[in-house]
Amino acid sequence: MNAVSEKSATTDCPEELLPPEEWRALPADLSPLTAASTTLPTKQTRLWALTLEARDIPCRVEAVGDGWQILVPAEAFTQAREELQLFEDKNRNWPPPLPPVAPDADNLLITLSVLLLIAIFHNLTRLDPGLFNLSTEDWFSRGNADAGAIMAGQWWRTVTALTLHADGLHLLGNLTIGGGFIVLLCRTLGSGLGWSLLLASGTLGNLLNAWVQSPRHHSVGASTTVFGAVGLLAAINLFSNRQKLRRRWYLPLAAALALLALLGSEGENTDLGAHLFGFAAGIGLGLATSFLRSDKARPGAKLNALLSLACLGLVSGAWWAALHFS
């Protein structure tokens, strides 16, 4: 069966043709009680002709007016209509409609405000002496992700290290590159849930990194959280668009891995382990969240506020512990 292409073409299947008077045109409406038009659109013509060919029913496709018509031998007319009716019944609601997509949350100001707070905190840690009469070295010695100290029980370092940056360029890179991912994530999930998952992925990434690194390993920076955001977005898009992607389900993951390779593996002081584990934590948390959030609904205003306060409380509590016990 050749594809329907030009109006002047006539496609025959099989090649042996019966006399013209012994062929009947199939109606567009397959109901046996309806005398419908025999003119078909191109897509329907292709599908029906392929179906008949698969069932070994001879057919001819001819151009007529502004469409096409399919003719079958008179003795095969009833069988052809039954086969096509069965085909239409089985494929009536396929492919299934995509799940409804909730409109993006308008919380850009909140997200940018949190990023601004990170920048302000960085400036405070650069004062000498600064906040709480601590020098820059004091902040870093008490809050960096010291692998040995973390594995010895100083859990708060997995959180405090996310708020410290080596210099202004380090901070600017994380805010500019990571800011876009974070804004997109918070628009998708809501600011409370978005920042909760970001903080969780960064914290878990630092913990896993400390577990595999030498006890003398130290690191600071929000880049673990940035790559957590990349992993979260990849997992959420993979889960949300699984029906649409079908055989290309791997595309969001491949794009995220490409970003990890492009942005997370270069530079003299790049902590590849932190980036990789932050990304992996984001993937895991994103899949878990997508599965639990089956209705694609975002948290309401009260729950969002509660999650935001929990994030603030965790960061504040971690720094309180760092200042008192590190």
KAKATA-V786187 format. One line per field, one symbol per residue. ss: DSSP state (@ for helix, = for strand, . for the rest). burial: + if it has 16 or more other ideal C-beta (glycine too) atoms within 10 Angstrom, else -. Layout:
ss: ???
burial: ???
This chain:
ss: .........====......@@@===..............=.@@@@@@@@@@@@@....======..=======@@@@@@@@@@@@@@@@@.................@@@@@@@@@@@@@@@@@@@....@@@..@@@@@@@@...@@@@@.....@@@@@@@....@@@@@@@@@@@@@@@@@@@@@@.@@@@@@@@@@@@@@@@@@@@@@..........@@@@@@@@@@@@@@@@@@.@@@@@@@..@@@@@@@@@@@@@........@@@@@@@@@@@@@@@@@@@@@........@@@@@@@@@@@@@@@@@@@@@@@@@.
burial: +--+------+-+---------++++++-+-------+-+---+++-++-++--+-+++++++---+++++++--++--++-++--+-----------------+-+--++--++--+--++--+--------+---+++-++++++-++---++++++++++++----++-+++-+++-++++++++++++++++++++++++++++++--+---+++++++++++++++++++++++++----------+---++-++--++------+-+++++++++++++++-++--+----++----+--++--+--++--++-+++--+
